[in-house]
Amino acid sequence: MLTRLTPQPPDKIIEMIALFRDDPRAEKVDLGVGVYKDAAGMTPVMRAVKAAEARLLETQDSKSYVG
């Protein structure tokens, strides 16, 4: 079965990540993954996310996804 698989085109997101990584410009903007990083390169947890997580901890009964 696996012998019949055909090569697929490269993943566009992976290509964009590589383009960003290889770009030497300091003023570049990473549009590939959608993760906010501050000037120190850290990815802070925003207050709204912490509040939502706290609400989920109080009310969530399951980790199941809705179909």
Secondary structure by P-SEA (a helix, b strand, c coil): cccccccccccaaaaaaaaaaaccccccccccccccccccccccccaaaaaaaaaaaaccccccccc
